[in-house]
Amino acid sequence: MTFGTYYVRADATEEFERVLPESWAALRRLGFVADEQPRLFRSVSEPVRYVELVTWVPGVMDPAHEHPDLIPIWLRLAKLVEPHTPAVVERGLVFDEFVPVVLNADA
């Protein structure tokens, strides 16, 4: 299982939630991920972060990044996120609150 973190621009959350299911549907159609439903969580606090849990088929992540059906979707997602440098955490632990997000993964 992979955990992906997206730092989504504050003005792009609605579009992000529309585009991400397209990625899931394409990944499933192409056989890159398991049939189980991906899970998505959104941070309660700023900056806006989404954590995605997806089960990839072993050994396909590199070919997926070169697949012509996925590149346009992922380029759209890339325009909705922004770079982020996490703050230094003195104690080495952080308890961030996230809420589940339910999307139409059959886009």
C-alpha positions as CSV (number, residue, x, y, z in Angstrom):
1,M,0.0,0.0,0.0
2,T,1.3,3.5,-0.8
3,F,0.5,6.7,1.1
4,G,0.6,9.7,-1.1
5,T,0.5,13.2,0.4
6,Y,-0.8,16.1,-1.8
7,Y,-0.3,19.7,-0.6
8,V,-3.3,21.2,-2.5
9,R,-3.5,24.9,-3.1
10,A,-6.3,26.4,-1.0
11,D,-8.1,27.6,-4.1
12,A,-7.9,24.2,-5.9
13,T,-9.5,21.7,-3.5
14,E,-12.7,21.3,-5.4
15,E,-10.9,20.7,-8.7
16,F,-8.5,18.3,-7.0
17,E,-11.5,16.3,-5.7
18,R,-12.9,16.2,-9.3
19,V,-9.6,15.1,-11.0
20,L,-8.2,12.6,-8.5
21,P,-11.0,10.0,-9.2
22,E,-10.0,10.1,-12.9
23,S,-6.5,9.0,-11.9
24,W,-8.0,6.2,-9.8
25,A,-10.2,5.0,-12.6
26,A,-7.4,5.0,-15.1
27,L,-5.0,3.2,-12.8
28,R,-7.7,0.5,-12.1
29,R,-8.6,0.2,-15.9
30,L,-4.9,-0.2,-16.8
31,G,-4.3,-2.8,-14.1
32,F,-1.8,-0.8,-12.1
33,V,-3.7,-0.8,-8.8
34,A,-5.8,-3.4,-6.9
35,D,-9.5,-3.4,-7.3
36,E,-10.0,-2.2,-3.8
37,Q,-11.3,1.3,-3.3
38,P,-8.6,3.9,-2.7
39,R,-9.0,5.9,0.5
40,L,-8.6,9.6,0.9
41,F,-8.3,11.9,3.9
42,R,-8.2,15.7,4.1
43,S,-6.4,17.7,6.8
44,V,-8.5,19.7,9.2
45,S,-5.8,22.3,9.7
46,E,-3.8,24.3,7.2
47,P,-2.0,23.8,4.9
48,V,-4.6,21.8,3.1
49,R,-3.2,18.2,2.7
50,Y,-4.8,15.1,1.3
51,V,-3.4,11.7,2.2
52,E,-4.3,8.9,-0.3
53,L,-4.0,5.2,0.4
54,V,-3.8,3.0,-2.7
55,T,-2.7,-0.6,-3.2
56,W,-0.4,-0.8,-6.3
57,V,0.3,-4.0,-8.1
58,P,4.0,-4.8,-7.4
59,G,6.5,-3.5,-9.9
60,V,4.2,-1.3,-12.0
61,M,4.8,2.2,-10.5
62,D,7.6,3.1,-12.9
63,P,5.7,2.0,-16.1
64,A,2.6,3.9,-14.8
65,H,4.6,7.1,-14.7
66,E,5.3,6.7,-18.4
67,H,1.8,5.6,-19.5
68,P,0.2,8.0,-22.0
69,D,-3.3,7.6,-20.5
70,L,-2.0,8.8,-17.1
71,I,0.4,11.6,-17.9
72,P,-2.4,14.1,-18.9
73,I,-4.3,13.4,-15.7
74,W,-1.2,13.7,-13.5
75,L,-0.2,16.9,-15.2
76,R,-3.6,18.4,-14.3
77,L,-3.1,17.2,-10.7
78,A,0.4,18.7,-10.6
79,K,-1.1,22.2,-11.4
80,L,-3.3,21.9,-8.3
81,V,-0.6,21.2,-5.7
82,E,2.3,23.3,-4.3
83,P,5.7,22.6,-2.8
84,H,5.8,22.4,0.9
85,T,8.6,22.0,3.4
86,P,7.4,20.5,6.7
87,A,8.2,22.4,9.9
88,V,10.9,21.0,12.2
89,V,9.3,18.9,14.9
90,E,11.4,19.0,18.1
91,R,9.9,15.9,19.7
92,G,9.7,13.8,16.5
93,L,5.9,13.3,16.6
94,V,2.9,15.1,15.3
95,F,-0.8,14.4,15.7
96,D,-2.5,15.9,12.7
97,E,-6.3,15.6,12.4
98,F,-7.7,14.3,9.1
99,V,-11.3,13.6,8.0
100,P,-12.3,11.0,5.4
101,V,-13.2,12.2,1.9
102,V,-15.6,10.2,-0.2
103,L,-15.1,10.7,-4.0
104,N,-16.7,9.1,-7.0
105,A,-13.8,6.7,-7.9
106,D,-15.6,5.6,-11.1
107,A,-15.0,8.8,-13.0
